[in-house]
C-alpha cells in the first residue's frame, strides 16, 4: 500500500504540495485535470484553495477528490 496524505497546501500555480504519512513531500500538478468534468470548478482559485486532507487523501469543498495512490505515484518528489 502506498503512503497516505496527511497534509495538503494549495499553490497559486494550480499545483498542490502534499505531505504523506511517511513524511515524503511531493508536488502534484492539477492543471491537466482542470478541463475535465467536476474539476472545471477548480479553475476558480478561491475554490481551488479549499482543498483539505480527507480520509487519507484530499477533497475540495464541492466534493472533488483524487485517489491517494494517484497523488503518490504521479506526484513529483520535493528535494531539499
N, CA, C and O atoms as CSV, one atom per row, in Angstrom:
chain,resi,resn,atom,element,x,y,z
A,1,UNK,N,N,0.837,-1.176,0.000
A,1,UNK,CA,C,0.000,0.000,0.000
A,1,UNK,C,C,0.885,1.244,0.000
A,1,UNK,O,O,1.871,1.315,0.734
A,2,UNK,N,N,0.525,2.220,-0.828
A,2,UNK,CA,C,1.256,3.481,-0.880
A,2,UNK,C,C,0.944,4.330,0.346
A,2,UNK,O,O,-0.100,4.156,0.975
A,3,UNK,N,N,1.841,5.243,0.684
A,3,UNK,CA,C,1.585,6.164,1.791
A,3,UNK,C,C,0.327,6.987,1.530
A,3,UNK,O,O,-0.103,7.142,0.387
A,4,UNK,N,N,-0.247,7.505,2.593
A,4,UNK,CA,C,-1.472,8.290,2.518
A,4,UNK,C,C,-1.195,9.746,2.883
A,4,UNK,O,O,-0.219,10.050,3.568
A,5,UNK,N,N,-2.056,10.632,2.422
A,5,UNK,CA,C,-1.892,12.074,2.615
A,5,UNK,C,C,-2.178,12.453,4.065
A,5,UNK,O,O,-3.181,12.032,4.642
A,6,UNK,N,N,-1.283,13.254,4.646
A,6,UNK,CA,C,-1.567,13.792,5.977
A,6,UNK,C,C,-1.693,15.311,5.954
A,6,UNK,O,O,-2.239,15.895,6.890
A,7,UNK,N,N,-1.189,15.973,4.881
A,7,UNK,CA,C,-1.353,17.421,4.771
A,7,UNK,C,C,-1.310,17.822,3.296
A,7,UNK,O,O,-0.647,17.180,2.481
A,8,UNK,N,N,-2.031,18.899,2.972
A,8,UNK,CA,C,-2.036,19.428,1.606
A,8,UNK,C,C,-2.038,20.950,1.667
A,8,UNK,O,O,-2.714,21.557,2.498
A,9,UNK,N,N,-1.261,21.553,0.760
A,9,UNK,CA,C,-1.207,23.011,0.639
A,9,UNK,C,C,-1.456,23.357,-0.828
A,9,UNK,O,O,-0.730,22.882,-1.702
A,10,UNK,N,N,-2.473,24.179,-1.111
A,10,UNK,CA,C,-2.699,24.613,-2.495
A,10,UNK,C,C,-1.685,25.687,-2.872
A,10,UNK,O,O,-1.331,26.530,-2.048
A,11,UNK,N,N,-1.222,25.654,-4.107
A,11,UNK,CA,C,-0.256,26.629,-4.609
A,11,UNK,C,C,-0.904,27.484,-5.701
A,11,UNK,O,O,-1.813,27.015,-6.386
A,12,UNK,N,N,-0.450,28.737,-5.877
A,12,UNK,CA,C,-1.066,29.642,-6.849
A,12,UNK,C,C,-0.979,29.180,-8.301
A,12,UNK,O,O,-1.725,29.672,-9.147
A,13,UNK,N,N,-0.079,28.240,-8.604
A,13,UNK,CA,C,0.087,27.748,-9.972
A,13,UNK,C,C,-0.735,26.483,-10.244
A,13,UNK,O,O,-0.443,25.741,-11.182
A,14,UNK,N,N,-1.764,26.240,-9.421
A,14,UNK,CA,C,-2.649,25.082,-9.559
A,14,UNK,C,C,-1.920,23.752,-9.378
A,14,UNK,O,O,-2.266,22.740,-9.987
A,15,UNK,N,N,-0.906,23.791,-8.526
A,15,UNK,CA,C,-0.319,22.550,-8.028
A,15,UNK,C,C,-0.684,22.456,-6.554
A,15,UNK,O,O,-1.126,23.434,-5.951
A,16,UNK,N,N,-0.499,21.290,-5.987
A,16,UNK,CA,C,-0.699,21.115,-4.553
A,16,UNK,C,C,0.550,20.454,-3.977
A,16,UNK,O,O,1.145,19.570,-4.593
A,17,UNK,N,N,0.927,20.894,-2.802
A,17,UNK,CA,C,2.049,20.297,-2.090
A,17,UNK,C,C,1.476,19.331,-1.074
A,17,UNK,O,O,0.679,19.709,-0.216
A,18,UNK,N,N,1.890,18.084,-1.180
A,18,UNK,CA,C,1.353,17.003,-0.347
A,18,UNK,C,C,2.417,16.465,0.588
A,18,UNK,O,O,3.555,16.229,0.182
A,19,UNK,N,N,2.044,16.275,1.828
A,19,UNK,CA,C,2.902,15.569,2.775
A,19,UNK,C,C,2.202,14.254,3.080
A,19,UNK,O,O,1.022,14.223,3.432
A,20,UNK,N,N,2.952,13.176,2.938
A,20,UNK,CA,C,2.402,11.838,3.151
A,20,UNK,C,C,2.775,11.316,4.532
A,20,UNK,O,O,3.645,11.875,5.200
A,21,UNK,N,N,2.122,10.252,4.953
A,21,UNK,CA,C,2.345,9.735,6.308
A,21,UNK,C,C,3.720,9.100,6.507
A,21,UNK,O,O,4.065,8.718,7.625
A,22,UNK,N,N,4.508,8.983,5.438
A,22,UNK,CA,C,5.899,8.541,5.576
A,22,UNK,C,C,6.851,9.743,5.552
A,22,UNK,O,O,8.068,9.581,5.461
A,23,UNK,N,N,6.277,10.949,5.636
A,23,UNK,CA,C,6.970,12.243,5.639
A,23,UNK,C,C,7.572,12.651,4.298
A,23,UNK,O,O,8.325,13.623,4.238
A,24,UNK,N,N,7.259,11.933,3.223
A,24,UNK,CA,C,7.663,12.389,1.893
A,24,UNK,C,C,6.797,13.585,1.511
A,24,UNK,O,O,5.618,13.651,1.858
A,25,UNK,N,N,7.402,14.530,0.788
A,25,UNK,CA,C,6.683,15.698,0.298
A,25,UNK,C,C,6.745,15.665,-1.226
A,25,UNK,O,O,7.815,15.512,-1.814
A,26,UNK,N,N,5.574,15.811,-1.857
A,26,UNK,CA,C,5.500,15.774,-3.315
A,26,UNK,C,C,4.619,16.910,-3.810
A,26,UNK,O,O,3.733,17.394,-3.104
A,27,UNK,N,N,4.888,17.320,-5.040
A,27,UNK,CA,C,4.069,18.312,-5.733
A,27,UNK,C,C,3.236,17.566,-6.772
A,27,UNK,O,O,3.757,16.761,-7.543
A,28,UNK,N,N,1.937,17.847,-6.779
A,28,UNK,CA,C,1.036,17.235,-7.756
A,28,UNK,C,C,0.431,18.356,-8.591
A,28,UNK,O,O,-0.132,19.307,-8.050
A,29,UNK,N,N,0.549,18.240,-9.910
A,29,UNK,CA,C,0.055,19.255,-10.840
A,29,UNK,C,C,-1.407,18.965,-11.185
A,29,UNK,O,O,-1.718,17.937,-11.787
A,30,UNK,N,N,-2.291,19.869,-10.804
A,30,UNK,CA,C,-3.717,19.704,-11.084
A,30,UNK,C,C,-4.133,20.254,-12.440
A,30,UNK,O,O,-5.250,19.988,-12.883
A,31,UNK,N,N,-3.265,21.020,-13.121
A,31,UNK,CA,C,-3.653,21.664,-14.370
A,31,UNK,C,C,-4.238,20.710,-15.418
A,31,UNK,O,O,-5.206,21.088,-16.078
A,32,UNK,N,N,-3.706,19.494,-15.609
A,32,UNK,CA,C,-4.301,18.599,-16.607
A,32,UNK,C,C,-5.744,18.179,-16.279
A,32,UNK,O,O,-6.474,17.748,-17.171
A,33,UNK,N,N,-6.153,18.298,-15.029
A,33,UNK,CA,C,-7.486,17.887,-14.615
A,33,UNK,C,C,-8.515,19.014,-14.750
A,33,UNK,O,O,-9.718,18.751,-14.756
A,34,UNK,N,N,-8.058,20.255,-14.857
A,34,UNK,CA,C,-8.953,21.408,-14.754
A,34,UNK,C,C,-9.876,21.610,-15.945
A,34,UNK,O,O,-10.744,22.481,-15.905
A,35,UNK,N,N,-9.709,20.824,-17.004
A,35,UNK,CA,C,-10.602,20.903,-18.165
A,35,UNK,C,C,-11.598,19.753,-18.193
A,35,UNK,O,O,-12.352,19.603,-19.155
A,36,UNK,N,N,-11.604,18.945,-17.146
A,36,UNK,CA,C,-12.403,17.723,-17.135
A,36,UNK,C,C,-13.515,17.778,-16.083
A,36,UNK,O,O,-13.263,18.040,-14.908
A,37,UNK,N,N,-14.744,17.527,-16.527
A,37,UNK,CA,C,-15.889,17.304,-15.641
A,37,UNK,C,C,-15.953,18.165,-14.401
A,37,UNK,O,O,-15.911,19.394,-14.462
A,38,UNK,N,N,-16.058,17.476,-13.264
A,38,UNK,CA,C,-16.251,18.168,-11.990
A,38,UNK,C,C,-15.046,19.008,-11.576
A,38,UNK,O,O,-15.169,19.881,-10.716
A,39,UNK,N,N,-13.895,18.760,-12.172
A,39,UNK,CA,C,-12.698,19.513,-11.805
A,39,UNK,C,C,-12.674,20.915,-12.420
A,39,UNK,O,O,-11.862,21.742,-12.007
A,40,UNK,N,N,-13.550,21.208,-13.406
A,40,UNK,CA,C,-13.582,22.534,-14.033
A,40,UNK,C,C,-13.829,23.630,-13.007
A,40,UNK,O,O,-13.308,24.736,-13.149
A,41,UNK,N,N,-14.620,23.339,-11.970
A,41,UNK,CA,C,-14.901,24.327,-10.917
A,41,UNK,C,C,-13.620,24.802,-10.233
A,41,UNK,O,O,-13.576,25.907,-9.691
A,42,UNK,N,N,-12.583,23.973,-10.256
A,42,UNK,CA,C,-11.341,24.299,-9.554
A,42,UNK,C,C,-10.506,25.344,-10.278
A,42,UNK,O,O,-9.480,25.780,-9.758
A,43,UNK,N,N,-10.935,25.760,-11.491
A,43,UNK,CA,C,-10.263,26.856,-12.176
A,43,UNK,C,C,-10.403,28.159,-11.406
A,43,UNK,O,O,-9.579,29.063,-11.550
A,44,UNK,N,N,-11.450,28.256,-10.584
A,44,UNK,CA,C,-11.592,29.408,-9.701
A,44,UNK,C,C,-10.621,29.202,-8.542
A,44,UNK,O,O,-10.752,28.249,-7.773
A,45,UNK,N,N,-9.642,30.107,-8.422
A,45,UNK,CA,C,-8.578,29.922,-7.425
A,45,UNK,C,C,-9.134,29.853,-6.007
A,45,UNK,O,O,-8.580,29.147,-5.164
A,46,UNK,N,N,-10.220,30.575,-5.729
A,46,UNK,CA,C,-10.805,30.511,-4.394
A,46,UNK,C,C,-11.356,29.116,-4.094
A,46,UNK,O,O,-11.215,28.618,-2.977
A,47,UNK,N,N,-11.971,28.497,-5.074
A,47,UNK,CA,C,-12.462,27.127,-4.909
A,47,UNK,C,C,-11.288,26.163,-4.824
A,47,UNK,O,O,-11.288,25.256,-3.992
A,48,UNK,N,N,-10.284,26.353,-5.685
A,48,UNK,CA,C,-9.093,25.504,-5.656
A,48,UNK,C,C,-8.449,25.511,-4.273
A,48,UNK,O,O,-7.986,24.478,-3.788
A,49,UNK,N,N,-8.425,26.666,-3.654
A,49,UNK,CA,C,-7.772,26.813,-2.348
A,49,UNK,C,C,-8.539,26.165,-1.193
A,49,UNK,O,O,-8.059,26.174,-0.059
A,50,UNK,N,N,-9.715,25.606,-1.459
A,50,UNK,CA,C,-10.480,24.947,-0.389
A,50,UNK,C,C,-10.038,23.505,-0.132
A,50,UNK,O,O,-10.614,22.831,0.722
A,51,UNK,N,N,-9.041,23.028,-0.849
A,51,UNK,CA,C,-8.582,21.646,-0.689
A,51,UNK,C,C,-8.120,21.385,0.745
A,51,UNK,O,O,-7.458,22.216,1.365
A,52,UNK,N,N,-8.490,20.202,1.254
A,52,UNK,CA,C,-8.144,19.793,2.613
A,52,UNK,C,C,-7.850,18.289,2.628
A,52,UNK,O,O,-8.330,17.554,1.765
A,53,UNK,N,N,-7.067,17.837,3.601
A,53,UNK,CA,C,-6.918,16.387,3.765
A,53,UNK,C,C,-8.286,15.790,4.105
A,53,UNK,O,O,-9.078,16.398,4.824
A,54,UNK,N,N,-8.546,14.602,3.584
A,54,UNK,CA,C,-9.826,13.946,3.830
A,54,UNK,C,C,-9.644,12.436,3.669
A,54,UNK,O,O,-9.292,11.959,2.591
A,55,UNK,N,N,-9.883,11.700,4.737
A,55,UNK,CA,C,-9.811,10.230,4.708
A,55,UNK,C,C,-8.539,9.723,4.026
A,55,UNK,O,O,-8.606,8.871,3.140
A,56,UNK,N,N,-7.391,10.242,4.436
A,56,UNK,CA,C,-6.068,9.852,3.937
A,56,UNK,C,C,-5.833,10.234,2.483
A,56,UNK,O,O,-4.890,9.748,1.859
A,57,UNK,N,N,-6.685,11.105,1.937
A,57,UNK,CA,C,-6.496,11.654,0.606
A,57,UNK,C,C,-6.769,13.149,0.706
A,57,UNK,O,O,-6.442,13.773,1.716
A,58,UNK,N,N,-7.373,13.733,-0.344
A,58,UNK,CA,C,-7.722,15.146,-0.326
A,58,UNK,C,C,-9.131,15.317,-0.870
A,58,UNK,O,O,-9.652,14.447,-1.567
A,59,UNK,N,N,-9.745,16.459,-0.540
A,59,UNK,CA,C,-11.061,16.767,-1.074
A,59,UNK,C,C,-11.251,18.277,-1.084
A,59,UNK,O,O,-10.771,18.984,-0.198
A,60,UNK,N,N,-11.966,18.762,-2.110
A,60,UNK,CA,C,-12.337,20.165,-2.186
A,60,UNK,C,C,-13.741,20.345,-1.645
A,60,UNK,O,O,-14.457,19.364,-1.440
A,61,UNK,N,N,-14.147,21.595,-1.409
A,61,UNK,CA,C,-15.419,21.878,-0.748
A,61,UNK,C,C,-16.634,21.332,-1.497
A,61,UNK,O,O,-17.654,21.048,-0.870
A,62,UNK,N,N,-16.554,21.178,-2.805
A,62,UNK,CA,C,-17.689,20.664,-3.574
A,62,UNK,C,C,-17.598,19.165,-3.842
A,62,UNK,O,O,-18.345,18.634,-4.663
A,63,UNK,N,N,-16.682,18.481,-3.149
A,63,UNK,CA,C,-16.617,17.028,-3.210
A,63,UNK,C,C,-15.612,16.444,-4.180
A,63,UNK,O,O,-15.447,15.225,-4.216
A,64,UNK,N,N,-14.933,17.262,-4.968
A,64,UNK,CA,C,-13.919,16.719,-5.866
A,64,UNK,C,C,-12.817,16.086,-5.023
A,64,UNK,O,O,-12.407,16.623,-3.994
A,65,UNK,N,N,-12.351,14.928,-5.490
A,65,UNK,CA,C,-11.274,14.253,-4.774
A,65,UNK,C,C,-10.446,13.435,-5.748
A,65,UNK,O,O,-10.823,13.246,-6.904
A,66,UNK,N,N,-9.322,12.960,-5.264
A,66,UNK,CA,C,-8.440,12.111,-6.057
A,66,UNK,C,C,-7.983,10.938,-5.199
A,66,UNK,O,O,-7.905,11.038,-3.974
A,67,UNK,N,N,-7.688,9.845,-5.854
A,67,UNK,CA,C,-7.194,8.652,-5.174
A,67,UNK,C,C,-5.816,8.943,-4.573
A,67,UNK,O,O,-4.965,9.523,-5.248
A,68,UNK,N,N,-5.583,8.552,-3.319
A,68,UNK,CA,C,-4.272,8.798,-2.717
A,68,UNK,C,C,-3.144,8.092,-3.466
A,68,UNK,O,O,-2.014,8.581,-3.470
A,69,UNK,N,N,-3.426,6.957,-4.098
A,69,UNK,CA,C,-2.393,6.262,-4.876
A,69,UNK,C,C,-1.972,7.101,-6.084
A,69,UNK,O,O,-0.787,7.169,-6.408
A,70,UNK,N,N,-2.931,7.734,-6.746
A,70,UNK,CA,C,-2.621,8.613,-7.884
A,70,UNK,C,C,-1.761,9.774,-7.428
A,70,UNK,O,O,-0.766,10.107,-8.072
A,71,UNK,N,N,-2.141,10.393,-6.314
A,71,UNK,CA,C,-1.380,11.520,-5.789
A,71,UNK,C,C,0.062,11.115,-5.497
A,71,UNK,O,O,0.996,11.858,-5.802
A,72,UNK,N,N,0.238,9.949,-4.912
A,72,UNK,CA,C,1.579,9.498,-4.540
A,72,UNK,C,C,2.406,9.099,-5.764
A,72,UNK,O,O,3.562,9.501,-5.897
A,73,UNK,N,N,1.807,8.309,-6.652
A,73,UNK,CA,C,2.567,7.793,-7.790
A,73,UNK,C,C,2.868,8.855,-8.839
A,73,UNK,O,O,3.909,8.795,-9.493
A,74,UNK,N,N,1.977,9.823,-9.009
A,74,UNK,CA,C,2.180,10.845,-10.041
A,74,UNK,C,C,2.758,12.143,-9.487
A,74,UNK,O,O,3.118,13.039,-10.250
A,75,UNK,N,N,2.847,12.246,-8.176
A,75,UNK,CA,C,3.443,13.435,-7.570
A,75,UNK,C,C,4.950,13.438,-7.790
A,75,UNK,O,O,5.579,12.386,-7.906
A,76,UNK,N,N,5.509,14.628,-7.844
A,76,UNK,CA,C,6.949,14.801,-8.046
A,76,UNK,C,C,7.580,15.125,-6.695
A,76,UNK,O,O,7.179,16.069,-6.014
A,77,UNK,N,N,8.562,14.333,-6.328
A,77,UNK,CA,C,9.202,14.498,-5.031
A,77,UNK,C,C,9.886,15.855,-4.901
A,77,UNK,O,O,10.570,16.313,-5.816
A,78,UNK,N,N,9.690,16.482,-3.759
A,78,UNK,CA,C,10.355,17.750,-3.451
A,78,UNK,C,C,11.703,17.405,-2.840
A,78,UNK,O,O,11.784,16.701,-1.833
A,79,UNK,N,N,12.736,17.901,-3.453
A,79,UNK,CA,C,14.094,17.636,-2.953
A,79,UNK,C,C,14.566,18.812,-2.130
A,79,UNK,O,O,14.351,19.965,-2.503
A,80,UNK,N,N,15.214,18.525,-1.002
A,80,UNK,CA,C,15.709,19.588,-0.128
A,80,UNK,C,C,16.992,20.177,-0.665
A,80,UNK,O,O,17.554,21.088,-0.056
